[in-house]
Structures are given as structure tokens and as C-alpha cells.
Amino acid sequence: MLLTLTTTHRPATDLGHLLVKHPDRAHSFDVPVGTAHVFYPEAGEQRCTAALLLDVDPLRLAGARGRGRQQAAAPESFTLGRYVNDRPYAASSLLSSALSRVYRSALRGESRDRPELARTPIPLEVRVPVLRCRGGADVAVRLFAPLGWAVTATPIALDERHPEWGDSRYVDLALTGTLRVSDALNHLYVLLPVLDDAKHYWVAPDEVDKLLRAGEGWLAGHPERDMITRRYLAHRRALAGLALARLAERRPTDEPAADGSAADEATADGTPTGGAAGEGGPATARRASLAARRREAVLAALVEAGASRVLDLGCGGGALLAALVGDRRFTEIVGTDVSAHALAMAARRLRLDRLPERQRDRIRLWQSALTYRDDRLRGYDAAVLMEVIEHVDPPRLPALEDAVLGHARPATVVVTTPNAEYNVRYEGLPAGRFRHADHRFEWSRAEFADWVGRVTATYGYSAAIGGVGDDDPEVGAPTQLVVLTRKENP
């Protein structure tokens, strides 16, 4: 199976730097089902094409199916059907897996030699000559067009000598657009198996994280989000429900709810489809996402506290940092995270390398573990723990409390965390499951209040507890928030 990626950006051979594959050489990689090759049919200053060719070994493919408890990729149940089928030729999750193996750095948007170009949209053409497209060519248009691609999906005839037989279930897919290479590759990584509607391996819970990682920035607002999620997760309802609940919090503020969204999906503000109990109906299409409303609530609390020097503890990819940078009242902003990768993502989001010097001097990104005392964090006006504490193992929480409230001791601390009682409003979230795979706990309102009472008494803070998102009269708001204010003489 074959996938080509072409650019007319000049010099076009910079594509080799973005893919980390030199145009003058052929590259081969061993994969579980065969061998993946990357080569350049053309490599000039004006036009350059990188081809990914996956050579599937039918014997290894059959073995991989047995080991992986594959359930959907091969409808043939007879013995010969394991070897005689379309899998070695039609693009599918096999090609998607090979793409993630050979273009790993490019998928992450990393380029040591051309970092600025990796962040820049460039003209691209993608060609997949044979792709099984369940639902017909129109499905390919519905999936790729909202992402900025011009789509041509040409049905392949069953037999050109017998046009009366009609079209096969395969298309010749061509995409053109101006996008970042990382975005293009992530679109393909997710949507190739979605179009095929099959996976060659067993779909485990970690596939939810893979989907959300590859879909960062585009999947939450995609009008076909439901179909993409269900198909990518092999129609496993529990996993799809979990993914949709997490995506509901990521929907961009300027995006409406997806057309035709399923009944088990939450609306933009965290209210389930159909509205909260006692309300008149579903949330309006243009409401901000719960994540955006959470950031707004945190910013409002910081402004009310008069803070100008602020710590974002556990900043992740920098969503709150970007909001802080946009407000001139915050003169010094520090983001910390234990993950160097997360800090790199935050730096890219903030475009630190492009900011004017005065702007850049307001911002610091530090690697730091919140369960250890860090002298650099002392003396700040305020600290934020936004959706952080639930990622800490409960036995480690006292260490975090001591490091933040006991050692750093900012004048104001803003904490947000999920309200576990609200989870019943996410119909796609199975009972007893958390909203995120990495959550170690999720507290009820009473449990949160008990924790707030304990830390305020221990460390000399007063507290004001509130919520974020529409308040359900039975189960409260989807997010809990507390503003802790240090007492002058504890």
C-alpha cells in the first residue's frame, strides 16, 4: 500500500528536513506486518514528493492478527481468507501504524533543522491510490474537507472492462491544502483507519489517549466527531463514550456542537444533550466549552485577588498560560510541569521564539514536580492548580499541599477539579469511570469541601468554594473551584 506527500514550498526539498528522511536515500523500517519504505520519486527545488510504501508479508500479517485478537479487519473467517484478502494493498490501519513509526518526529511537529518551517502551513498534496472507503467517496469528503483539504475521492471500478458492474468499495484519494506537515500526518493517522472502518489490532483503552493526542486541535470541533470516534475505537461503546466526554471539554469556544451529535455526548458547557434537570433544553450551540469557561473563571479570580505575578502549576500544554499572557495585568507568568514534553508544547503554543523581547521576558517555563519543595516558587502573588490535583495519587497529595501551601505560600491559590457527582450527566461515561484515563480520583462536592477544610486549617488560608459551568440543581456544576486566600496571621 502506498501514500505520497508532495509539496511545492520552495525549496521543496525542505520536506526531507520536516520528515527527517533525506531525499537522496531510500529508508527501510521493520514493522510487525512487513517492511515500510520511504523514498523520493521526485526531489527538486520546486517540487518534492515523499512516498511511504508498506510491503505487507501475509504470513506475518496473519500472525499479528492472532496475537492481537484482531476483530474487525478481516471479515473472512475461513483459513485461506487470512492470507487472500485486500489487506496488503488497500490503505488501512496497517498504513496508519507504519506512518506513526516512520514519521514519528514529524507527527509531533518537531524538526531540529527547520523548527520554524515545522510550525508553518505549506502547500501539500496527499495521494492514497487505493483506500477502502466504507460509505462511499462522500465520507472522505465529509472527513477531510472540514480540516481545510480540497478532496477528490475517485471511486475505483470493480472491473474497467465491465462498467455495468459498478464501483468497488475503494477510492483513489487525493488531498490538496495549505497545512502544517504535522497536522496533515495526524489527519491521515486518524482518518485512514476510520475510512476503512477496521483495525488490524485489538483496541485497548489506551487507544482513547492515542486518538485525543493525534486529534488535538481539530477533532473536538469536527462536525463528524461522533463517527470518527466510534470508528477509530472499533465501535466499542464504552471507549467511544469516554472519548466523547473528554472531547466535550476540549471543544473550541468558537465552534458549535457537532451536527447530529449522539445522545451520549455532552454539549459545549458540560451539560448533557437535552439540558440539565429542571432546565428548558440543550445548551445553545455557541456556548463556550467547559475548558474555556474554566479558564475564564480562574482569570476572574486572579484579577479579583489583584495578582500580577502568577504561577500556573502543572501547566500542561499551556492553555491557561496563553490566556494569562493575553492580559497585561499579569506582569510575571511562570508555568511549571513535571513533563519536559508538555513544556515544549506550551512553548510552541505561546510562540516564545516569535514574541517581542518585552513580552517574552514576562514568561518563564520551569520543569518542577509539585510534590517536592521548590524555592523558585516562593514569593508569588498567586498560584493556579487547574485540573491538576486529580492527577496525583492520593497518598502523594499531602506532599503537594506542603510544597504549594506550606512552602511556596502564595497569597492566593486557585484550585479546580471535576465534580464526580456530575458524571451521571455524561451518558456515554460508564458508571464508576473517571473523565480522564490519568485521573487518580474524582471528588464529590462533600469530599472536596472536606479537603478544603483540612488544608485551610493546616496552612492558614480562608476559602471561597464555587463551581464552573451550568449548575445542575441535583448534582451541581461540572467543575468545582475554590479560591484560597492566605491569612495575614495564621
C-alpha positions as CSV (number, residue, x, y, z in Angstrom):
1,M,0.0,0.0,0.0
2,L,1.2,3.5,-0.9
3,L,0.9,7.0,0.4
4,T,2.6,10.0,-1.1
5,L,3.1,13.5,0.3
6,T,4.1,16.3,-2.0
7,T,5.0,20.0,-1.5
8,T,5.7,22.9,-3.8
9,H,7.1,25.0,-1.0
10,R,10.5,26.4,-2.0
11,P,12.9,24.9,-1.6
12,A,10.7,21.9,-1.8
13,T,13.5,19.6,-0.6
14,D,13.0,21.0,2.9
15,L,10.3,18.3,3.1
16,G,13.2,16.0,3.9
17,H,14.0,18.0,7.0
18,L,10.4,18.0,8.1
19,L,10.0,14.3,7.7
20,V,13.6,13.6,9.0
21,K,14.2,11.5,5.9
22,H,17.0,12.5,3.4
23,P,15.7,12.8,-0.1
24,D,18.9,11.3,-1.6
25,R,18.4,7.9,0.2
26,A,15.9,5.2,0.5
27,H,14.9,4.3,4.0
28,S,13.5,1.0,5.3
29,F,11.9,0.1,8.6
30,D,10.8,-3.2,10.0
31,V,7.2,-3.2,11.2
32,P,5.2,-6.0,12.8
33,V,3.5,-6.9,9.5
34,G,6.3,-6.4,7.0
35,T,8.6,-3.6,5.9
36,A,7.9,0.1,5.4
37,H,10.0,2.0,2.8
38,V,10.4,5.8,2.4
39,F,11.8,7.1,-0.8
40,Y,11.5,10.2,-3.0
41,P,10.2,9.8,-6.6
42,E,11.0,13.4,-7.2
43,A,13.1,15.8,-5.2
44,G,13.7,19.3,-6.7
45,E,13.7,22.9,-5.6
46,Q,10.2,23.4,-6.9
47,R,8.5,20.1,-6.2
48,C,9.3,17.3,-3.8
49,T,7.4,14.0,-3.1
50,A,8.0,11.6,-0.3
51,A,6.5,8.1,-0.8
52,L,5.7,5.7,2.0
53,L,5.3,2.2,0.7
54,L,4.2,-0.6,3.1
55,D,5.2,-4.1,1.9
56,V,3.0,-6.4,3.9
57,D,4.0,-10.0,4.5
58,P,0.8,-12.1,4.5
59,L,2.3,-14.7,6.9
60,R,3.4,-12.0,9.4
61,L,0.0,-10.3,9.0
62,A,-1.9,-13.5,9.8
63,G,0.4,-14.0,12.9
64,A,-0.2,-10.4,14.0
65,R,-3.9,-10.9,13.8
66,G,-3.8,-14.0,16.0
67,R,-1.6,-12.3,18.6
68,G,-3.7,-9.1,18.6
69,R,-7.1,-10.7,18.9
70,Q,-8.0,-8.6,15.8
71,Q,-11.7,-8.5,15.4
72,A,-12.7,-6.3,12.5
73,A,-10.0,-6.0,9.8
74,A,-10.6,-9.4,8.2
75,P,-14.2,-10.4,7.7
76,E,-13.1,-13.7,6.2
77,S,-13.3,-16.5,8.7
78,F,-12.1,-19.4,6.6
79,T,-8.4,-20.3,6.8
80,L,-7.5,-19.1,3.2
81,G,-9.2,-15.8,3.9
82,R,-6.5,-14.9,6.4
83,Y,-4.0,-14.8,3.5
84,V,-6.0,-13.9,0.4
85,N,-7.7,-10.5,1.0
86,D,-7.2,-6.8,0.4
87,R,-5.1,-6.0,3.4
88,P,-1.7,-5.9,1.8
89,Y,-3.0,-3.5,-0.9
90,A,-5.7,-1.2,0.4
91,A,-4.7,1.6,2.8
92,S,-5.9,0.9,6.4
93,S,-4.8,0.9,10.0
94,L,-1.7,-1.0,8.8
95,L,-0.6,2.0,6.9
96,S,-1.5,4.3,9.7
97,S,0.7,2.3,12.1
98,A,3.5,2.4,9.7
99,L,3.1,6.2,9.3
100,S,3.4,6.7,13.0
101,R,6.5,4.5,13.1
102,V,8.5,6.2,10.3
103,Y,7.3,9.8,10.7
104,R,7.3,9.9,14.5
105,S,9.1,13.3,14.8
106,A,7.0,14.9,12.0
107,L,3.8,13.8,13.7
108,R,4.9,15.7,16.8
109,G,5.7,18.7,14.8
110,E,9.4,18.5,15.6
111,S,12.2,19.4,13.2
112,R,15.7,20.0,14.6
113,D,16.9,21.6,11.3
114,R,13.7,23.5,10.3
115,P,11.8,24.3,13.5
116,E,10.2,27.4,12.1
117,L,9.0,25.6,9.0
118,A,7.6,22.8,11.0
119,R,5.2,25.4,12.6
120,T,4.3,26.9,9.2
121,P,1.5,25.8,6.9
122,I,2.9,24.9,3.5
123,P,1.2,23.7,0.2
124,L,0.7,20.0,0.4
125,E,-0.7,17.2,-1.8
126,V,-1.5,13.8,-0.5
127,R,-2.3,10.8,-2.6
128,V,-3.6,7.4,-1.5
129,P,-4.2,5.4,-4.7
130,V,-6.2,2.6,-3.1
131,L,-8.2,3.2,0.1
132,R,-11.2,1.2,1.3
133,C,-13.9,3.8,2.0
134,R,-16.8,2.4,3.9
135,G,-19.9,4.6,3.0
136,G,-18.5,5.8,-0.3
137,A,-16.5,8.7,-1.6
138,D,-18.7,11.2,0.1
139,V,-17.5,10.0,3.5
140,A,-13.9,11.0,2.6
141,V,-15.1,14.5,1.7
142,R,-17.1,14.8,5.0
143,L,-14.0,13.8,7.0
144,F,-11.2,15.8,5.2
145,A,-13.0,18.9,3.9
146,P,-13.7,20.5,7.3
147,L,-9.9,20.3,8.0
148,G,-9.0,22.6,5.2
149,W,-8.4,20.0,2.4
150,A,-9.7,20.1,-1.1
151,V,-10.8,16.5,-1.6
152,T,-11.0,14.3,-4.7
153,A,-12.2,10.8,-3.9
154,T,-12.5,8.9,-7.2
155,P,-14.3,5.6,-6.9
156,I,-12.4,2.6,-8.4
157,A,-14.4,0.4,-10.7
158,L,-14.9,-3.2,-9.9
159,D,-13.7,-4.0,-13.4
160,E,-13.0,-1.4,-16.0
161,R,-13.9,-3.9,-18.7
162,H,-17.4,-4.2,-17.2
163,P,-18.6,-0.8,-16.2
164,E,-22.1,-2.2,-15.7
165,W,-20.8,-3.9,-12.6
166,G,-20.4,-0.5,-10.9
167,D,-17.9,0.8,-8.5
168,S,-15.9,-1.1,-5.8
169,R,-15.7,-0.1,-2.2
170,Y,-12.3,1.5,-2.9
171,V,-11.4,5.1,-3.8
172,D,-8.3,6.9,-5.2
173,L,-7.9,9.7,-2.6
174,A,-6.2,13.0,-3.4
175,L,-6.0,15.9,-1.0
176,T,-4.6,19.4,-1.5
177,G,-4.3,22.1,1.0
178,T,-2.0,24.5,2.9
179,L,-1.3,23.0,6.3
180,R,1.5,22.2,8.7
181,V,3.0,18.8,7.9
182,S,2.3,17.6,11.4
183,D,-1.4,18.4,11.0
184,A,-1.6,16.6,7.7
185,L,0.1,13.5,9.1
186,N,-2.1,13.4,12.2
187,H,-5.2,13.8,10.0
188,L,-4.1,10.8,8.0
189,Y,-3.1,8.8,11.1
190,V,-6.6,9.0,12.5
191,L,-8.7,9.0,9.4
192,L,-7.2,6.2,7.3
193,P,-8.5,3.5,9.6
194,V,-11.7,5.5,10.1
195,L,-12.4,5.4,6.4
196,D,-11.6,1.7,6.3
197,D,-13.7,1.2,9.4
198,A,-11.5,-1.5,10.8
199,K,-8.4,-2.0,13.0
200,H,-5.9,-4.8,12.5
201,Y,-5.2,-5.0,16.2
202,W,-7.2,-5.2,19.4
203,V,-8.5,-1.8,20.5
204,A,-7.5,-1.3,24.2
205,P,-8.3,1.7,26.4
206,D,-5.0,3.4,25.6
207,E,-6.4,3.9,22.1
208,V,-8.5,6.8,23.6
209,D,-5.3,8.6,24.5
210,K,-3.9,8.0,21.1
211,L,-7.0,9.4,19.4
212,L,-7.1,12.5,21.6
213,R,-3.4,13.1,21.2
214,A,-3.5,12.9,17.4
215,G,-6.8,14.8,17.3
216,E,-5.5,17.7,19.4
217,G,-6.7,21.0,18.0
218,W,-9.1,19.6,15.3
219,L,-11.1,16.6,16.4
220,A,-13.2,18.3,19.2
221,G,-14.7,20.7,16.7
222,H,-15.1,18.4,13.8
223,P,-18.7,18.0,12.5
224,E,-18.1,14.2,12.1
225,R,-16.6,13.8,15.6
226,D,-19.0,11.1,16.6
227,M,-18.4,8.9,13.5
228,I,-14.6,9.4,13.7
229,T,-14.6,8.4,17.4
230,R,-16.8,5.4,17.0
231,R,-14.9,4.0,14.0
232,Y,-11.4,4.7,15.3
233,L,-12.3,2.9,18.6
234,A,-13.8,-0.1,16.6
235,H,-17.3,0.7,17.8
236,R,-16.5,-0.1,21.4
237,R,-19.2,1.9,23.1
238,A,-17.6,2.3,26.5
239,L,-14.3,3.7,24.9
240,A,-16.2,5.9,22.5
241,G,-18.3,7.3,25.3
242,L,-15.2,8.1,27.4
243,A,-13.5,9.8,24.4
244,L,-16.6,11.9,23.6
245,A,-16.9,13.0,27.2
246,R,-13.3,14.1,27.2
247,L,-13.6,15.8,23.8
248,A,-16.7,17.7,25.0
249,E,-14.3,19.7,27.4
250,R,-11.9,20.4,24.6
251,R,-14.4,21.9,22.0
252,P,-13.1,25.3,20.8
253,T,-15.0,28.3,22.1
254,D,-15.9,29.4,18.5
255,E,-17.2,26.0,17.4
256,P,-20.8,24.9,17.7
257,A,-21.8,21.5,18.9
258,A,-21.3,18.8,16.2
259,D,-24.2,18.3,13.8
260,G,-26.1,15.2,14.6
261,S,-24.2,14.6,17.9
262,A,-25.2,11.4,19.7
263,A,-27.3,11.4,22.7
264,D,-24.5,10.2,24.9
265,E,-22.3,13.3,24.2
266,A,-22.1,16.3,26.4
267,T,-22.7,19.8,25.0
268,A,-20.2,22.6,25.0
269,D,-20.6,23.6,28.6
270,G,-20.6,20.2,30.0
271,T,-24.4,19.9,30.2
272,P,-25.6,16.6,28.6
273,T,-27.7,16.7,25.5
274,G,-31.2,17.6,26.5
275,G,-30.2,20.0,29.2
276,A,-29.7,19.7,32.9
277,A,-32.6,18.7,35.1
278,G,-35.0,21.5,35.5
279,E,-33.8,23.5,32.6
280,G,-35.6,24.2,29.4
281,G,-33.4,22.4,26.9
282,P,-29.9,21.8,25.5
283,A,-27.2,24.4,25.7
284,T,-27.1,26.8,22.8
285,A,-24.7,25.9,20.0
286,R,-22.3,28.9,20.6
287,R,-21.7,28.5,24.3
288,A,-18.0,28.3,25.2
289,S,-16.5,24.9,26.1
290,L,-16.2,23.9,29.7
291,A,-12.5,24.2,29.4
292,A,-12.8,27.8,28.2
293,R,-15.3,28.7,30.9
294,R,-12.9,27.2,33.5
295,R,-10.1,29.4,32.3
296,E,-12.3,32.5,32.4
297,A,-13.3,31.7,36.0
298,V,-9.7,31.3,37.0
299,L,-8.7,34.6,35.3
300,A,-11.6,36.3,37.1
301,A,-10.4,35.0,40.4
302,L,-6.9,36.2,39.8
303,V,-8.0,39.6,38.8
304,E,-10.3,39.9,41.8
305,A,-7.3,38.9,44.0
306,G,-5.2,41.7,42.5
307,A,-2.5,39.2,41.5
308,S,0.2,40.3,39.0
309,R,2.9,37.6,39.5
310,V,1.2,34.2,38.8
311,L,2.3,30.6,38.9
312,D,0.5,28.1,36.7
313,L,1.4,24.8,38.4
314,G,1.0,21.7,36.2
315,C,0.6,23.9,33.2
316,G,0.5,21.1,30.6
317,G,0.3,22.4,27.1
318,G,-0.1,26.0,28.1
319,A,-3.8,26.8,27.5
320,L,-4.1,28.9,30.7
321,L,-0.6,30.4,30.1
322,A,-1.8,31.7,26.7
323,A,-4.8,33.4,28.4
324,L,-2.6,34.9,31.1
325,V,-0.1,36.3,28.5
326,G,-3.0,38.0,26.8
327,D,-3.8,40.1,29.9
328,R,-1.4,42.9,30.6
329,R,-2.3,42.9,34.3
330,F,-0.2,39.8,34.8
331,T,3.4,41.1,34.7
332,E,5.2,37.8,35.5
333,I,3.9,34.4,34.5
334,V,5.5,31.1,35.4
335,G,4.4,27.8,34.0
336,T,5.7,24.6,35.6
337,D,5.2,20.9,34.7
338,V,7.0,17.7,35.5
339,S,6.9,16.8,31.8
340,A,9.5,18.3,29.5
341,H,7.3,17.4,26.5
342,A,4.4,19.4,28.0
343,L,6.6,22.4,28.5
344,A,7.8,22.1,24.9
345,M,4.2,22.1,23.8
346,A,3.5,25.1,25.9
347,A,6.4,27.0,24.4
348,R,5.1,26.2,20.9
349,R,1.6,27.3,21.8
350,L,2.9,30.6,23.2
351,R,5.3,31.0,20.2
352,L,8.0,32.1,22.6
353,D,10.5,32.3,19.8
354,R,8.4,34.9,18.0
355,L,7.4,37.1,20.9
356,P,8.9,40.5,21.2
357,E,11.6,40.6,23.9
358,R,9.4,42.6,26.4
359,Q,6.6,40.0,26.1
360,R,9.0,37.1,26.3
361,D,10.5,38.5,29.5
362,R,7.2,38.1,31.2
363,I,7.1,34.4,30.8
364,R,9.1,31.5,32.4
365,L,8.7,27.8,31.9
366,W,10.2,25.6,34.6
367,Q,10.3,21.8,35.0
368,S,9.2,21.1,38.5
369,A,7.5,18.3,40.4
370,L,4.6,19.6,42.6
371,T,5.2,17.0,45.3
372,Y,8.6,18.5,46.1
373,R,9.5,21.8,47.6
374,D,10.9,24.3,45.0
375,D,12.4,27.5,46.3
376,R,11.9,29.2,42.9
377,L,8.1,29.1,43.5
378,R,8.2,31.3,46.7
379,G,7.1,34.9,46.8
380,Y,4.4,34.9,44.1
381,D,1.0,36.6,44.3
382,A,-1.0,33.7,43.2
383,A,-0.8,30.1,42.1
384,V,-3.2,28.1,40.0
385,L,-3.8,24.3,40.2
386,M,-6.3,23.9,37.3
387,E,-7.4,20.3,36.8
388,V,-4.2,19.1,38.4
389,I,-4.8,17.6,41.8
390,E,-6.9,14.7,40.5
391,H,-3.8,13.5,38.6
392,V,-1.9,13.0,41.8
393,D,-2.1,9.7,43.7
394,P,-4.0,10.3,47.0
395,P,-1.0,9.3,49.2
396,R,1.0,12.0,47.5
397,L,-1.5,14.8,48.0
398,P,-0.1,15.8,51.4
399,A,3.3,16.3,49.7
400,L,1.7,18.6,47.1
401,E,-0.2,20.5,49.8
402,D,3.0,21.1,51.8
403,A,5.0,22.1,48.7
404,V,2.4,24.6,47.5
405,L,0.6,25.9,50.6
406,G,3.3,25.2,53.1
407,H,6.5,26.1,51.3
408,A,5.7,28.3,48.3
409,R,2.8,30.0,50.2
410,P,1.4,32.3,47.5
411,A,-1.1,34.9,48.8
412,T,-3.9,33.3,46.6
413,V,-4.3,29.8,45.4
414,V,-7.0,28.8,42.8
415,V,-7.9,25.2,42.5
416,T,-10.3,23.5,40.1
417,T,-11.2,19.8,39.9
418,P,-14.0,17.7,38.4
419,N,-17.3,17.3,40.3
420,A,-17.7,13.5,40.4
421,E,-21.5,13.8,41.1
422,Y,-21.9,15.5,37.7
423,N,-20.5,12.4,35.8
424,V,-24.0,10.9,35.7
425,R,-24.9,13.6,33.3
426,Y,-22.4,12.2,30.8
427,E,-24.5,9.3,29.5
428,G,-21.5,8.0,27.5
429,L,-19.4,7.7,30.6
430,P,-19.8,4.3,32.3
431,A,-20.6,4.3,36.0
432,G,-17.5,4.3,38.1
433,R,-15.2,5.6,35.3
434,F,-13.4,8.8,35.5
435,R,-13.5,11.6,32.9
436,H,-9.8,11.1,32.0
437,A,-7.7,7.9,32.0
438,D,-5.0,9.6,34.1
439,H,-7.3,10.7,36.9
440,R,-6.4,9.1,40.2
441,F,-9.7,10.2,41.8
442,E,-12.6,12.5,41.3
443,W,-14.3,14.0,44.3
444,S,-17.9,14.7,45.2
445,R,-18.8,18.2,46.4
446,A,-18.7,16.9,50.1
447,E,-15.3,15.3,49.6
448,F,-13.9,18.5,48.0
449,A,-15.3,20.6,50.9
450,D,-13.7,18.2,53.4
451,W,-10.3,18.6,51.6
452,V,-10.6,22.4,51.5
453,G,-11.5,22.4,55.2
454,R,-8.4,20.3,56.1
455,V,-5.9,22.3,54.1
456,T,-7.2,25.7,55.2
457,A,-7.0,24.7,58.8
458,T,-3.5,23.2,58.3
459,Y,-1.9,26.0,56.3
460,G,-3.7,29.2,57.4
461,Y,-5.9,30.0,54.4
462,S,-9.5,31.0,54.1
463,A,-11.6,29.6,51.3
464,A,-14.4,30.5,48.9
465,I,-15.9,27.5,47.1
466,G,-17.8,27.8,43.8
467,G,-18.4,26.0,40.6
468,V,-17.8,26.3,36.8
469,G,-20.3,25.5,34.2
470,D,-24.1,25.5,34.4
471,D,-25.3,24.5,37.9
472,D,-27.5,21.4,37.9
473,P,-29.9,21.6,40.8
474,E,-29.4,17.9,41.6
475,V,-25.7,17.3,41.0
476,G,-24.1,20.8,40.9
477,A,-21.7,22.2,38.4
478,P,-19.4,20.0,36.3
479,T,-16.2,21.7,37.7
480,Q,-15.5,22.6,41.3
481,L,-13.5,25.7,42.1
482,V,-12.0,27.1,45.3
483,V,-10.1,30.3,45.9
484,L,-7.8,30.0,48.9
485,T,-6.6,33.3,50.5
486,R,-3.6,33.3,52.9
487,K,-4.4,34.8,56.3
488,E,-2.1,37.5,57.5
489,N,-1.5,35.9,60.9
490,P,-2.4,32.3,60.6
